[in-house]
Amino acid sequence: MENLIALLIAAPLLGAAVLLVGGRRLDAVGHWIGTLLSFVSFVIGVVLFADLLGKGAEHRTLTQHLFSWVPVAGFQADVTFRLDQLSMTFVLLITGVGSLIHLYSVGYMEHDERRRRFFGYLNLFLAAMLLLVLADNYLLLYVGWEGVGLASYLLIGFWQHKPSAATAAKKAFLVNRVGDMGLSIAIMLMFTTFGSFAFGPVLSHAGDASEGRLTAIGLMLLLATCGKSAQVPLQSWLGDAMEGPTPVSALIHAATMVTAGVYLIVRSGAVFNAAPDAQLAVTVVGAVTLLFGAIVGCAKDDIKKALAGSTMSQIGYMVLAAGLGPIGYVFAIMHLVTHGFFKAGLFLGAGSVMHGMNDEVDMRKYGGLRRYMPVTFVTFGLGYLAIIGFPGLSGFFSKDKIIEAAFAKGGTDGWILGGVALLGAAITAFYMTRVMLMTFFGEERWKNQPTRSPEAPSAEPAAEHQGEHAEPHPHESPKVMTIPMIVLAVGSVLGGGFFSIGDRFLHWLEPVTGYSEGHSPVGAWTVTGATMVCLIIGVGIAWAQYGRKPVPAVAPRGSLLTRAARRDLLQDDFNHVVLVRGGEHLTRSLVYVDHTLVDGVVNGTAAGFGGLSSRLRRVQNGFARSYAVSMFGGAALLVAATLLMRAV
């Protein structure tokens, strides 16, 4: 079975190569080729999963060595794949949810003339992410890490005719380069510390290294996580990434890019377990980000950007859990998987709404759509209930476990982290209820309000089908789009409960991640009760503001916090003042130092030698008598010096 591991990556990679190189002759069938090869990878993943289930827990690690990448004395880099319980979980999520997004894209991108290229990029995205989670060493992981960054750049900027999309792609690419520097430095530190960057030597000998060195490695890995997983302070790219086609948003937020950082921390658990300061930094970043993203999501009228804030917040929960160590590793991954179901369903549902609304994204121009899009309404509604933690649905099981683990941290830290997690649950219930009410309930605010497509071309460009300023005519999406939404809705309902029966997900991952119950000062039922109270409060406030009152066509000015949240809590303003302007001032200062000090020394030295040369040149005047006098003077000096030395 080990020989099948490489095929997981080879299938979508082949699809990317064929679709991107094959040319226009494949335009008619390219989307089906990309979708088929994605499903092929999923089927291979299921076969390998069944094989792992047939083995004992201690024998569930498969490796496949392909070739030696850099065979140099003292520096051995191999292309070797590792399939264990952790990477298998990601393989099924990436290929399963990714394949459903491919199928959905067949309908969503139906009228896009560059659809073949789009599916080539989707296949490339899957291949890069699979390489990342299947790599057996950090250097090979880094290749997949960079591949994910490249694919996201290509897909976010897919409609590059829009300046906003081109700018968003560059922003995502550049911000992620900052995080990538962290990963590259961490790999260098690993090699100088352990003499290797393979998982085996690094993780098994992590306890032998100094705490200071491990803290440095852990902080650099955290920096990498902040970039890929859009955590504070490198979160600014995620909202702008909504400029890409909606299936791209679903893929990035549910199955690929933003989950990479969580995987990196959990996979490197041995390093963080031996570096408590780095582990504390992870929990702080996760706690801050889960509130940051939730607050931003409360103020967005763009349905996709509201969901983007939600993703930032939910990934914050996962990072918080991962920072708790063995208490939370399993639950970080469990929430990652359940989040993959309901967040993909929510984004595809948002795309379905846009499909029937001339690509309008402003929720203030929605309302009453449940009557026109019943399938979208039900599937989106189930995803909504799952993400807010409604009892019995997937989010209820996974997020509650993270809140329990936060309290189990113990001491003051446990109370603070648990309180933050509970507050995040209340805010999540508020902003997601707001999205649900503004979109599917209330008066039909889109009537007699012509819209202009901000995202065309897409599944049904407004200008092509209904006139550039035509009134929307909401309708249900075709089956090729609704079937994936239905499947994801089933996962949103049943996933968490299935994983929790007999703690099967915990027992599945424990051999790789380890597990410790911790010592919680409050019981599980107390946490559940507190979470339900927070849920009810959040839903109630949202209902009072958006369910009982008409939604104004223009957002009111709001409080200072609301205005700041609409501007992403001033993250771009901060980056511009501190980084852009700070960089400009630093550059100008360096230029001044270069011109005055460096150039002054260089030019002064040159001028000094030039002046000396001009004066020495006068000695060479061409007159024999001058040379004779010089020779006589020199001889006289030599004689005088000789006589003086003898006298002494």
JOFENPE-V697227 format. One record per pair of residues at least 4 apart in sequence whose ideal C-beta (glycine too) atoms are under 8 Angstrom apart, sorted by the first residue. I is the first residue (numbers start at 1). J is the second residue. If there is no record, write none. Layout:
I_J, I_J
//
This chain:
1_47, 1_48, 1_51, 1_62, 2_62, 2_63, 2_64, 2_83, 3_7, 3_64, 4_8, 4_44, 4_47, 4_48, 5_48, 5_62, 5_64, 5_81, 5_83, 5_134, 6_10, 6_64, 6_66, 6_81, 7_11, 7_41, 7_44, 8_41, 8_44, 8_45, 8_48, 8_91, 8_95, 8_130, 8_134, 9_13, 9_41, 9_81, 9_127, 9_130, 9_131, 9_134, 10_14, 11_15, 11_37, 11_38, 11_40, 11_41, 11_44, 12_16, 12_37, 12_38, 12_41, 12_123, 12_124, 12_126, 12_127, 12_130, 13_17, 13_123, 13_124, 13_127, 14_18, 14_37, 15_19, 15_33, 15_34, 15_36, 15_37, 15_38, 15_119, 15_120, 15_123, 16_20, 16_120, 16_121, 16_123, 16_124, 16_127, 17_21, 18_22, 18_26, 18_33, 18_120, 19_26, 19_30, 19_33, 19_34, 19_116, 19_117, 19_119, 19_120, 19_123, 20_117, 20_120, 20_121, 20_124, 22_26, 22_30, 22_116, 24_116, 26_30, 26_33, 26_116, 27_115, 27_116, 29_33, 30_34, 30_115, 30_116, 30_119, 30_120, 31_35, 31_105, 31_106, 31_109, 31_115, 31_116, 31_118, 31_119, 32_36, 32_106, 33_37, 33_119, 34_38, 34_102, 34_119, 34_120, 34_122, 34_123, 35_39, 35_99, 35_102, 35_103, 35_105, 35_106, 35_119, 36_40, 37_41, 37_123, 38_42, 38_95, 38_98, 38_99, 38_102, 38_122, 38_123, 38_126, 39_43, 39_95, 39_99, 39_102, 40_44, 41_45, 41_95, 41_99, 41_126, 41_130, 42_46, 42_92, 42_95, 42_96, 42_98, 42_99, 43_47, 44_48, 45_49, 45_88, 45_91, 45_92, 45_95, 45_96, 46_50, 46_92, 47_51, 48_52, 48_62, 48_83, 48_88, 48_91, 49_53, 49_88, 49_91, 49_92, 50_54, 51_55, 52_60, 52_62, 52_83, 52_85, 52_88, 55_59, 55_60, 56_60, 57_507, 57_511, 58_511, 60_84, 60_85, 60_511, 61_82, 61_83, 61_84, 62_82, 62_83, 62_84, 63_80, 63_81, 63_82, 63_83, 63_136, 64_80, 64_81, 64_83, 65_78, 65_79, 65_80, 66_78, 66_79, 66_80, 66_81, 67_78, 67_79, 68_76, 68_77, 68_78, 68_79, 69_77, 69_78, 69_79, 69_139, 69_140, 70_75, 70_76, 70_77, 71_76, 72_76, 74_195, 75_191, 76_196, 77_137, 77_139, 77_140, 77_197, 78_136, 78_137, 78_140, 78_198, 79_140, 80_135, 80_136, 80_137, 80_140, 80_198, 81_134, 81_135, 81_136, 82_87, 82_134, 82_135, 82_136, 82_199, 83_87, 83_88, 83_91, 83_134, 84_88, 84_512, 85_89, 85_508, 85_509, 85_511, 85_512, 86_90, 86_133, 86_263, 86_266, 86_267, 86_333, 86_509, 86_512, 86_513, 87_91, 87_133, 87_134, 88_92, 89_93, 89_333, 89_337, 89_508, 89_509, 90_94, 90_129, 90_133, 90_259, 90_263, 91_95, 91_130, 91_133, 91_134, 92_96, 93_97, 93_255, 93_259, 93_336, 93_337, 93_340, 94_98, 94_126, 94_129, 94_130, 94_133, 94_255, 94_256, 95_99, 95_126, 95_130, 96_100, 96_255, 97_101, 97_251, 97_254, 97_255, 97_340, 97_341, 97_344, 97_488, 98_102, 98_122, 98_125, 98_126, 98_251, 98_255, 98_256, 99_103, 100_104, 100_344, 100_484, 100_487, 100_488, 101_105, 101_122, 101_247, 101_250, 101_251, 101_254, 101_255, 101_344, 101_348, 101_484, 102_106, 102_119, 102_122, 103_480, 103_483, 103_484, 104_108, 104_247, 104_250, 104_348, 104_351, 104_480, 104_481, 104_484, 104_485, 105_109, 105_118, 105_119, 105_122, 105_245, 105_247, 106_110, 106_480, 107_459, 107_477, 107_478, 107_480, 107_481, 108_245, 108_246, 108_247, 108_351, 108_355, 108_458, 108_459, 108_481, 109_115, 109_118, 109_245, 109_247, 109_458, 109_459, 110_115, 110_459, 110_460, 111_457, 111_458, 111_459, 111_460, 111_461, 111_464, 112_118, 112_245, 112_457, 112_458, 113_457, 114_118, 114_158, 115_119, 116_120, 117_121, 118_122, 118_155, 118_158, 118_245, 119_123, 120_124, 121_125, 121_151, 121_154, 121_155, 121_158, 122_126, 122_155, 122_247, 122_248, 122_251, 123_127, 124_128, 124_147, 124_150, 124_151, 124_154, 125_129, 125_148, 125_151, 125_152, 125_155, 125_251, 125_256, 126_130, 126_256, 127_131, 127_147, 128_132, 128_144, 128_146, 128_147, 128_148, 128_150, 128_151, 129_133, 129_144, 129_147, 129_148, 129_255, 129_256, 129_257, 129_260, 130_134, 130_144, 131_135, 131_140, 131_141, 131_143, 131_144, 131_147, 132_141, 132_144, 132_145, 132_147, 132_148, 132_260, 132_263, 133_144, 133_263, 134_144, 135_140, 135_141, 135_143, 135_144, 136_140, 136_198, 136_199, 136_200, 137_141, 137_196, 137_197, 137_198, 137_199, 138_142, 138_183, 138_186, 138_187, 138_190, 138_197, 138_198, 138_199, 138_202, 139_143, 139_187, 139_197, 140_144, 141_145, 141_264, 142_146, 142_183, 142_184, 142_187, 143_147, 144_148, 145_149, 145_180, 145_183, 145_224, 145_228, 145_260, 146_150, 146_180, 147_151, 148_152, 148_228, 148_256, 148_257, 148_260, 149_153, 149_173, 149_176, 149_177, 149_180, 149_228, 149_257, 150_154, 151_155, 152_156, 152_172, 152_173, 152_176, 152_241, 152_252, 152_257, 153_157, 153_169, 153_170, 153_172, 153_173, 154_158, 154_169, 155_244, 155_245, 155_248, 155_251, 155_252, 156_165, 156_168, 156_169, 156_172, 156_240, 156_241, 156_243, 156_244, 156_248, 157_165, 157_166, 157_168, 157_169, 157_170, 157_243, 157_244, 158_165, 158_244, 158_245, 158_248, 159_165, 159_243, 159_244, 159_245, 159_455, 159_457, 160_165, 160_166, 160_169, 161_165, 162_166, 162_243, 163_167, 164_168, 164_240, 164_243, 165_169, 165_243, 165_244, 166_170, 167_171, 167_240, 168_172, 168_237, 168_240, 168_241, 168_242, 168_243, 168_244, 169_173, 169_243, 169_244, 170_174, 171_175, 171_236, 171_237, 171_240, 172_176, 172_237, 172_240, 172_241, 173_177, 174_178, 175_179, 175_227, 175_234, 175_236, 175_237, 176_180, 176_227, 176_228, 176_234, 176_237, 177_181, 177_227, 178_182, 178_223, 178_227, 178_234, 179_183, 179_223, 179_224, 179_225, 179_226, 179_227, 179_228, 179_234, 180_184, 180_224, 180_227, 181_185, 181_223, 182_186, 182_219, 182_220, 182_221, 182_222, 182_223, 182_224, 182_226, 182_227, 183_187, 183_220, 183_221, 183_223, 183_224, 183_264, 184_188, 185_189, 185_220, 186_190, 186_217, 186_220, 186_221, 186_224, 187_191, 187_197, 188_192, 189_193, 189_213, 189_216, 189_217, 189_220, 190_194, 190_196, 190_197, 190_202, 190_217, 191_195, 191_196, 191_197, 193_209, 193_213, 193_217, 194_201, 194_202, 194_205, 194_209, 195_201, 196_200, 196_201, 196_202, 197_202, 198_202, 199_203, 199_267, 200_204, 201_205, 202_206, 202_270, 202_271, 203_268, 203_269, 203_270, 203_271, 204_270, 205_209, 206_214, 206_270, 206_271, 206_273, 206_274, 207_270, 207_274, 209_213, 209_214, 209_274, 210_214, 211_215, 211_274, 211_275, 211_276, 211_277, 212_216, 213_217, 214_218, 214_271, 214_274, 214_275, 214_278, 215_219, 215_275, 215_277, 215_278, 216_220, 217_221, 217_271, 217_275, 217_278, 218_222, 218_268, 218_271, 218_272, 218_275, 218_277, 218_278, 218_279, 218_281, 218_282, 219_223, 219_278, 219_281, 220_224, 221_225, 221_264, 221_265, 221_268, 221_271, 221_272, 221_278, 222_226, 222_265, 222_278, 222_281, 222_282, 222_285, 223_227, 223_234, 224_228, 224_261, 224_264, 225_229, 225_231, 225_261, 225_262, 225_264, 225_265, 225_282, 225_285, 225_319, 226_230, 226_231, 226_232, 226_233, 226_234, 226_235, 226_261, 226_285, 227_234, 227_261, 228_257, 228_258, 228_260, 228_261, 228_264, 229_257, 229_258, 229_259, 229_260, 229_261, 229_262, 229_315, 229_319, 230_234, 230_235, 230_237, 230_238, 230_258, 230_289, 230_311, 230_312, 230_315, 231_235, 231_261, 231_285, 231_286, 231_289, 231_312, 231_315, 231_316, 231_319, 232_285, 232_288, 232_289, 232_292, 233_571, 235_289, 235_292, 235_293, 235_312, 235_571, 236_240, 236_568, 236_571, 236_572, 236_575, 237_241, 238_258, 238_308, 238_311, 238_312, 239_296, 239_305, 239_308, 239_309, 239_568, 241_248, 241_249, 241_252, 241_308, 242_249, 242_302, 242_304, 242_305, 242_308, 244_248, 244_249, 244_252, 245_249, 245_455, 245_458, 246_250, 246_304, 246_347, 246_348, 246_350, 246_351, 246_354, 246_455, 246_458, 247_251, 247_347, 247_348, 247_351, 248_252, 249_253, 249_304, 249_307, 249_308, 249_347, 249_350, 249_351, 250_254, 250_343, 250_344, 250_347, 250_348, 250_351, 251_255, 251_256, 251_257, 251_344, 252_256, 252_257, 252_258, 253_258, 253_307, 253_308, 253_311, 253_343, 253_344, 253_347, 254_259, 254_339, 254_340, 254_341, 254_343, 254_344, 254_347, 255_259, 255_340, 255_344, 256_260, 258_311, 258_315, 259_263, 259_315, 259_336, 259_340, 260_264, 261_265, 261_315, 261_319, 262_266, 262_315, 262_318, 262_319, 262_322, 262_332, 262_333, 262_336, 263_267, 264_268, 265_269, 265_272, 265_282, 265_319, 265_322, 265_323, 265_332, 266_322, 266_329, 266_332, 266_333, 266_513, 268_272, 269_273, 269_325, 269_326, 269_329, 269_513, 269_514, 270_274, 271_275, 271_278, 272_278, 272_279, 272_282, 272_322, 272_323, 272_325, 273_279, 273_325, 273_326, 275_279, 276_280, 277_281, 278_282, 279_283, 279_323, 279_324, 279_325, 280_284, 280_323, 280_413, 281_285, 281_323, 282_286, 282_319, 282_320, 282_322, 282_323, 283_287, 283_319, 283_320, 283_323, 283_324, 283_409, 283_413, 283_417, 284_288, 284_323, 285_289, 285_316, 285_319, 285_323, 286_290, 286_316, 286_317, 286_318, 286_319, 286_320, 286_321, 286_322, 286_323, 287_291, 287_316, 287_320, 287_416, 287_417, 287_420, 287_421, 288_292, 288_316, 289_293, 289_312, 289_313, 289_315, 289_316, 289_319, 290_294, 290_313, 290_314, 290_316, 290_317, 290_320, 290_420, 290_421, 290_424, 291_295, 291_313, 291_316, 291_420, 291_423, 291_424, 291_427, 292_296, 292_312, 292_313, 292_316, 292_569, 293_297, 293_309, 293_310, 293_311, 293_312, 293_313, 293_314, 293_315, 293_316, 294_298, 294_309, 294_310, 294_313, 294_424, 294_427, 294_428, 294_431, 295_299, 295_309, 295_427, 295_561, 295_565, 295_569, 296_300, 296_309, 296_312, 296_565, 296_568, 296_569, 297_306, 297_307, 297_308, 297_309, 297_310, 297_312, 297_313, 297_427, 297_431, 297_432, 298_309, 298_427, 298_430, 298_431, 298_434, 298_562, 298_565, 299_558, 299_562, 299_565, 299_566, 300_305, 300_306, 300_308, 300_309, 300_565, 300_566, 301_306, 301_362, 301_363, 301_364, 301_438, 301_555, 302_306, 302_361, 302_362, 302_363, 303_307, 303_350, 303_353, 303_354, 303_361, 303_362, 303_363, 303_366, 303_435, 303_439, 304_308, 304_347, 304_350, 304_361, 305_309, 305_361, 306_310, 306_363, 306_431, 306_434, 306_435, 307_311, 307_343, 307_346, 307_347, 307_350, 307_435, 308_312, 309_313, 309_431, 310_314, 310_343, 310_346, 310_387, 310_428, 310_431, 310_432, 311_315, 311_343, 312_316, 313_317, 313_424, 313_427, 313_428, 314_318, 314_335, 314_339, 314_343, 314_387, 314_428, 315_319, 316_320, 316_424, 317_321, 317_335, 317_399, 317_402, 317_421, 317_424, 318_322, 318_332, 318_333, 318_335, 318_336, 318_339, 318_402, 319_323, 319_332, 320_324, 320_328, 320_402, 320_406, 320_417, 320_420, 320_421, 321_328, 321_329, 321_331, 321_332, 321_335, 321_402, 321_405, 321_406, 322_328, 322_329, 322_332, 323_328, 324_328, 324_329, 324_405, 324_406, 324_408, 324_409, 324_417, 324_518, 325_329, 325_516, 326_513, 326_514, 326_515, 326_516, 327_405, 327_408, 327_409, 327_515, 327_516, 327_517, 327_518, 328_332, 328_402, 328_405, 328_406, 329_333, 329_509, 329_513, 329_514, 329_515, 330_334, 330_505, 330_506, 330_509, 330_510, 330_513, 330_515, 331_335, 331_398, 331_401, 331_402, 331_405, 332_336, 332_402, 333_337, 333_509, 333_513, 334_338, 334_397, 334_398, 334_401, 334_496, 334_499, 334_505, 334_506, 335_339, 335_395, 335_398, 335_399, 335_401, 335_402, 336_340, 337_341, 337_398, 337_495, 337_499, 337_505, 338_342, 338_386, 338_394, 338_395, 338_397, 338_398, 338_491, 338_492, 338_495, 338_496, 338_499, 339_343, 339_387, 339_395, 339_398, 340_344, 341_345, 341_383, 341_386, 341_394, 341_488, 341_491, 341_492, 341_495, 342_346, 342_382, 342_383, 342_386, 342_387, 342_394, 342_395, 342_488, 342_491, 342_492, 343_347, 343_383, 343_387, 344_348, 344_488, 345_349, 345_379, 345_380, 345_382, 345_383, 345_485, 345_488, 345_489, 345_491, 345_492, 346_350, 346_380, 346_383, 346_384, 346_387, 347_351, 348_352, 348_481, 348_484, 348_485, 348_488, 349_353, 349_376, 349_379, 349_380, 349_383, 349_485, 350_354, 350_380, 351_355, 351_459, 351_481, 352_356, 352_373, 352_376, 352_380, 352_476, 352_477, 352_481, 352_482, 352_485, 353_357, 353_366, 353_369, 353_373, 353_376, 353_380, 353_439, 354_359, 354_360, 354_361, 354_455, 354_458, 355_359, 355_458, 355_459, 355_460, 355_477, 355_481, 356_369, 356_372, 356_373, 356_460, 356_472, 356_473, 356_474, 356_475, 356_476, 356_477, 357_365, 357_366, 357_369, 357_446, 357_451, 357_472, 357_474, 358_451, 358_452, 358_453, 358_460, 358_462, 358_466, 358_470, 358_472, 359_453, 359_454, 359_455, 359_456, 359_458, 359_460, 359_461, 359_462, 360_365, 360_366, 360_446, 360_451, 360_453, 360_454, 360_472, 361_454, 361_455, 362_366, 363_435, 363_438, 363_439, 364_438, 364_445, 364_551, 364_552, 364_553, 364_554, 364_555, 365_445, 365_446, 365_449, 365_451, 365_553, 366_438, 366_439, 366_440, 366_445, 366_446, 367_438, 367_439, 367_440, 367_441, 367_442, 367_443, 367_444, 367_445, 367_446, 367_551, 368_372, 368_440, 368_441, 368_442, 368_443, 368_444, 368_445, 369_373, 369_376, 369_377, 369_439, 369_440, 369_444, 369_474, 370_374, 370_377, 370_440, 370_441, 372_474, 372_475, 372_476, 373_377, 373_440, 373_474, 373_475, 373_476, 373_477, 374_378, 374_476, 375_379, 375_476, 375_477, 375_482, 375_485, 375_486, 376_380, 376_476, 376_477, 376_482, 376_485, 377_381, 377_440, 378_382, 378_489, 379_383, 379_482, 379_485, 379_486, 379_488, 379_489, 380_384, 380_436, 380_439, 380_440, 380_485, 381_385, 381_436, 381_440, 382_386, 382_393, 382_489, 382_492, 382_493, 383_387, 383_488, 383_489, 383_492, 384_388, 384_432, 384_433, 384_435, 384_436, 385_390, 385_393, 385_395, 385_492, 386_390, 386_393, 386_394, 386_395, 386_396, 386_492, 386_493, 386_496, 387_395, 387_428, 387_432, 388_395, 388_425, 388_428, 388_429, 388_432, 388_433, 388_535, 388_538, 388_539, 389_393, 389_395, 389_396, 389_399, 389_400, 389_425, 389_428, 389_429, 389_531, 389_535, 390_395, 390_396, 390_535, 391_396, 391_532, 392_396, 392_493, 392_497, 393_492, 393_493, 393_496, 393_497, 394_398, 394_491, 394_492, 394_493, 394_494, 394_495, 394_496, 394_497, 395_399, 395_492, 395_496, 396_400, 396_496, 397_401, 397_496, 397_497, 397_499, 397_500, 398_402, 398_496, 398_499, 399_403, 399_425, 399_531, 400_404, 400_524, 400_527, 400_528, 400_531, 401_405, 402_406, 402_421, 403_407, 403_418, 403_421, 403_422, 403_425, 403_527, 403_531, 404_408, 404_520, 404_524, 404_527, 405_409, 405_518, 406_414, 406_417, 406_418, 406_420, 406_421, 407_414, 407_415, 407_417, 407_418, 407_520, 407_521, 407_522, 407_527, 408_414, 408_517, 408_518, 408_519, 408_520, 409_413, 409_414, 409_417, 409_418, 409_518, 410_414, 410_518, 410_519, 410_520, 410_521, 411_415, 412_416, 413_417, 414_418, 414_520, 414_521, 415_419, 415_521, 416_420, 417_421, 418_422, 418_522, 418_527, 419_423, 420_424, 421_425, 422_426, 422_530, 422_531, 422_534, 423_427, 423_534, 424_428, 425_429, 425_531, 425_534, 425_535, 425_538, 426_430, 426_534, 426_535, 426_537, 426_538, 427_431, 427_538, 428_432, 428_538, 429_433, 429_534, 429_535, 429_536, 429_537, 429_538, 429_539, 429_542, 430_434, 430_538, 430_539, 430_541, 430_542, 431_435, 431_542, 432_436, 433_437, 433_538, 433_539, 433_542, 433_543, 433_546, 434_438, 434_542, 434_545, 434_546, 435_439, 436_440, 436_441, 437_441, 437_442, 437_542, 437_543, 437_546, 437_547, 438_442, 438_546, 438_551, 441_547, 442_546, 442_547, 442_550, 442_551, 443_550, 443_551, 445_449, 445_551, 445_553, 446_451, 446_471, 446_472, 446_474, 447_471, 448_471, 449_471, 449_553, 450_469, 450_470, 450_471, 451_462, 451_469, 451_471, 451_472, 452_462, 452_468, 452_469, 453_458, 453_461, 453_462, 453_463, 453_468, 456_461, 456_462, 456_463, 456_464, 457_461, 457_464, 459_477, 459_481, 460_464, 460_465, 461_465, 462_466, 462_467, 462_468, 462_470, 463_467, 463_468, 466_470, 466_471, 466_472, 466_473, 476_482, 477_481, 477_482, 478_482, 479_483, 481_485, 482_486, 483_487, 484_488, 485_489, 486_490, 487_491, 488_492, 489_493, 490_494, 491_495, 494_498, 495_499, 496_500, 497_501, 498_504, 499_504, 499_505, 500_504, 500_505, 502_507, 503_507, 504_508, 505_509, 506_510, 506_515, 509_513, 509_515, 510_514, 510_515, 520_524, 520_527, 522_526, 522_527, 523_527, 524_528, 525_529, 526_530, 527_531, 528_532, 529_533, 530_534, 531_535, 532_536, 533_537, 534_538, 535_539, 536_540, 537_541, 538_542, 539_543, 540_544, 541_545, 542_546, 542_547, 543_547, 543_548, 544_548, 544_549, 545_549, 546_551, 552_556, 555_566, 557_563, 558_562, 558_563, 558_566, 559_563, 560_564, 561_565, 562_566, 563_567, 564_569, 564_570, 565_569, 567_572, 567_573, 568_572, 570_574, 571_575, 572_576, 573_577, 574_578, 575_579, 575_580, 576_580, 576_581, 577_581, 577_582, 578_582, 579_583, 580_584, 581_585, 582_586, 583_587, 584_588, 585_589, 586_590, 587_591, 588_592, 589_593, 590_594, 591_595, 592_596, 593_597, 593_598, 594_598, 594_599, 595_599, 595_600, 596_600, 597_601, 598_602, 599_603, 600_604, 601_605, 602_606, 603_607, 604_608, 605_609, 606_610, 607_611, 608_612, 609_613, 610_614, 611_615, 612_616, 613_617, 614_618, 616_620, 619_626, 619_630, 621_626, 623_627, 624_628, 625_629, 626_630, 627_631, 628_632, 629_633, 630_634, 631_635, 632_636, 633_637, 634_638, 635_639, 636_640, 637_641, 638_642, 639_643, 640_644, 641_645, 642_646, 643_647, 644_648
//
